[in-house]
Amino acid sequence: MNKLNKNNLMMIESRFKSVQKNIENKLNSLNKKFSQRDAELWNRKQGGGGKSISLYGDIIEKAAVNFSSISGNKLPVSSLATKSKLKHYLKFQAVGVSVISHPLSPYCPTSHMNIRIFFEIGKNSIINNWWIGGGFDLTPYAISKKDALLWHNEAKLALDEFNKTYYKKFSKNCDEYFVLPHRKENRGIGGIFFDQLQHKDIETSLCLLEKTAESYINTYEKIILAHRNTTYTKDDKDFQLYRRGRYVEFNLLFDRGTKFGIESNGRAESILASLPPLVSWPSSKNKIIKKKNRSLIAHFNKCWRERA
């Protein structure tokens, strides 16, 4: 693929939309008593648009499964920060799917996944440069060694199909990226994260993105099914709301995807869809929260990629 003409772009968008639909269906199926779906098509003045889907239910309290395909003539600053040669080309096309799931139960972890492909476009729709990025991570509120090992083992199996060096490299990237420096804490138990990755051909890269999404939702489904019937206490719920605050802090202060969305004049509702429906920042932590927090941070700090 040398040109990003209309047919090639439509083919890529179709594959990303299929990923969006599959994940939406699986997340919806996890609810037992009720589910609600809100969908909105949106357009961007500078070029492109997308489809944002919000899900609500008795198991998955809030989830967002968003597709976007945007274009423009000026690259957002966030896309130039670590790839200086992008400065030579201004026109771009970015296609992606992002997912965030916030379950109701403190025993069901929050999860995040995104995949994207980015093109620099020259004259006559010639592709001057391109790369892919994505990954997934898990943020539990209760300790489960079994979940952590499953999460990382399945990630390794998926990536080994493409390159047996990818898992350790991408898992290390994830551990280094999802950190709250002002708290000196990891956001969760990690997963995989890759950016500015390029294979010899675009098709292999698209297959890797699809495999990333498939591994994410299949593994997450297993984890939710294992815990959705677990009973929990008010203390468990209070701790979940407290830890959700950390999620908000990372996404608003440090997340590159949030910055890219804002800088590219994306749809604010879609960009901020990652935020949980309910959160708390208690002025003083009680003894139970302090104890739970120490144990959970120790769980986060274990190098799970070395155990996969």
LINJOGI-V425062 format. One record per residue. NEAR is the number of other C-alpha atoms within 10 Angstrom. Layout:
BEGIN
NEAR
NEAR
END
This chain:
BEGIN
10
11
16
19
13
9
10
13
14
12
11
17
19
12
14
24
20
13
22
22
14
13
20
21
10
14
23
19
15
20
20
12
8
13
18
13
13
10
13
11
11
15
15
17
12
14
12
17
19
23
18
23
21
20
19
22
21
17
24
25
19
23
28
26
26
25
27
26
23
20
23
18
14
13
20
18
13
17
19
12
10
10
10
9
9
19
14
9
16
14
18
22
20
18
23
25
25
25
24
22
27
25
25
21
24
25
24
26
23
25
21
21
22
23
26
21
25
20
21
24
22
16
9
9
14
15
17
17
16
19
17
23
19
23
25
26
25
23
21
24
24
18
17
13
11
9
20
24
16
16
28
25
18
17
26
24
14
21
20
13
11
15
10
13
11
19
25
17
14
23
26
20
18
23
23
13
18
22
18
18
10
8
10
9
15
23
26
26
26
31
31
28
25
20
15
14
12
15
13
7
9
16
12
13
19
19
13
21
24
17
17
21
26
16
18
25
22
14
17
24
15
14
20
22
14
13
14
20
12
11
10
11
10
9
12
19
16
17
23
24
19
20
21
24
17
19
20
15
16
17
19
15
11
15
14
14
16
20
19
17
17
16
14
20
14
22
17
11
9
23
20
16
21
24
21
20
14
14
18
14
12
11
6
8
13
10
9
12
18
13
11
16
18
10
13
19
17
12
20
20
15
13
14
21
24
10
10
17
END
